[in-house]
């Protein structure tokens, strides 16, 4: 939704942990800057290493390295001597 595009945005950043009931509790210093009932937009940034088991994380690292090296050409070897 693109409503209220002319309003100035204020960004607050903090870390939180998902509770047993799958809720997020804001740190007090962030919560005190919000009015009760105030609507906010939430963007979650997840650390992939925490969300993946060890095997899956290793698979992603291997795939990333393989895909990166696919773009390497013999002509690029001149940069290895710098």
Contact map, one row per residue, 1 for C-alpha under 8 A:
1110000000000000000000000000000000000000000000000000000000000000000000000000000000
1111100000000000000000000000000000000000000000000000000000000000000000000000000000
1111100000000000000000000000000000000000000000000000000000000000000000000000000000
0111111000000000000000000000000000000000000000000000000000000000000000000000000000
0111111000000000000000000000000000000000000000000000000000000000000000000000000000
0001111100000000000000000000000000000000000000000000000000000000000000000000000000
0001111110000000000000000000000000000000000000000000000000000000000000000000000000
0000011111000000000000000000000000000000000000000000000000000000000000000000000000
0000001111100000000000000000000000000000000000000000000000000000000000000000000000
0000000111110000000000000000000000000000000000000000000000000000000000000000000000
0000000011111000000000000000000000000000000000000000000000000000000000000000000000
0000000001111100000000000000010000000000000000000000000000000000000000000000000000
0000000000111110000000000000000000000000000000000000000000000000000000000000000000
0000000000011111000000000110010000000000000000000000000000000000000000000000000000
0000000000001111100000000000000000000000000000000000000000000000000000000000000000
0000000000000111110000011110000000000000000000000000000000000000000000000000000000
0000000000000011111000011000000000000000000000000000000000000000000000000000000000
0000000000000001111111111000000000000000000000000000000000000000000000000000000000
0000000000000000111111111000000000000000000000000000000000000000000000000000000000
0000000000000000011111100000000000000000000000000000000000000000000000000000000000
0000000000000000011111100000000000000000000000000000000000000000000000000000000000
0000000000000000011111110000000000000000000000000000000000000000000000000000000000
0000000000000000011111111000000000000000000000000000000000000000000000000000000000
0000000000000001111001111100000000000000000000000000000000000000000000000000000000
0000000000000001111000111110000000000000000000000000000000000000000000000000000000
0000000000000101000000011111011000000000000000000000000000000000000000000000000000
0000000000000101000000001111111000000000000000000000000000000000000000000000000000
0000000000000000000000000111111100000000000000000000000000000000000000000000000000
0000000000000000000000000011111110000000000000000000000000000000000000000000000000
0000000000010100000000000111111111000000000000000000000000000000000000000000000000
0000000000000000000000000111111111000000000000000000000000000000000000000000000000
0000000000000000000000000001111111100000000000000000000000000000000000000000000000
0000000000000000000000000000111111100000000000000000000000000000000000000000000000
0000000000000000000000000000011111110100000000000000000000000000000000000000000000
0000000000000000000000000000000111111100000000000000000000000000000000000000000000
0000000000000000000000000000000001111100000000000000000000000000000000000000000000
0000000000000000000000000000000000111110000000000000000000000000000000000000000000
0000000000000000000000000000000001111111000000000000000000000000000000000000000000
0000000000000000000000000000000000001111100000000000000000000000000000000000000000
0000000000000000000000000000000000000111110000000000000000000000000000000000000000
0000000000000000000000000000000000000011111000000000000000000000000000000000000000
0000000000000000000000000000000000000001111100000000000000000000000000000000000000
0000000000000000000000000000000000000000111110000000000000000000000000000000000000
0000000000000000000000000000000000000000011111000000000000000000000000000000000000
0000000000000000000000000000000000000000001111100000000000000000000000000000000000
0000000000000000000000000000000000000000000111110110000000000000000000000000000000
0000000000000000000000000000000000000000000011111110000000000000000000000000000000
0000000000000000000000000000000000000000000001111111000010000000000000000000000000
0000000000000000000000000000000000000000000000111111100010000000000000000000000000
0000000000000000000000000000000000000000000001111111100000000000000000000000000000
0000000000000000000000000000000000000000000001111111100000000000000000000000000000
0000000000000000000000000000000000000000000000011111111110000000000000000000000000
0000000000000000000000000000000000000000000000001111111110000000000000000000000000
0000000000000000000000000000000000000000000000000001111111000000000000000000000000
0000000000000000000000000000000000000000000000000001111111100000000000000000000000
0000000000000000000000000000000000000000000000000001111111110000000000000000000000
0000000000000000000000000000000000000000000000011001111111111000000000000000000000
0000000000000000000000000000000000000000000000000000011111111100000000000000000000
0000000000000000000000000000000000000000000000000000001111111110000000000000000000
0000000000000000000000000000000000000000000000000000000111111111000000000000000000
0000000000000000000000000000000000000000000000000000000011111111100000000000000000
0000000000000000000000000000000000000000000000000000000001111111110000000000000000
0000000000000000000000000000000000000000000000000000000000111111111000000000000000
0000000000000000000000000000000000000000000000000000000000011111111100000000000000
0000000000000000000000000000000000000000000000000000000000001111111110000000000000
0000000000000000000000000000000000000000000000000000000000000111111111000000000000
0000000000000000000000000000000000000000000000000000000000000011111111100000000000
0000000000000000000000000000000000000000000000000000000000000001111111110000000000
0000000000000000000000000000000000000000000000000000000000000000111111110000000000
0000000000000000000000000000000000000000000000000000000000000000011111111000000000
0000000000000000000000000000000000000000000000000000000000000000001111111000000000
0000000000000000000000000000000000000000000000000000000000000000000111111101000000
0000000000000000000000000000000000000000000000000000000000000000000001111111100000
0000000000000000000000000000000000000000000000000000000000000000000000011111100000
0000000000000000000000000000000000000000000000000000000000000000000000001111110000
0000000000000000000000000000000000000000000000000000000000000000000000011111111100
0000000000000000000000000000000000000000000000000000000000000000000000001111111110
0000000000000000000000000000000000000000000000000000000000000000000000000011111111
0000000000000000000000000000000000000000000000000000000000000000000000000001111111
0000000000000000000000000000000000000000000000000000000000000000000000000001111111
0000000000000000000000000000000000000000000000000000000000000000000000000000111111
0000000000000000000000000000000000000000000000000000000000000000000000000000011111
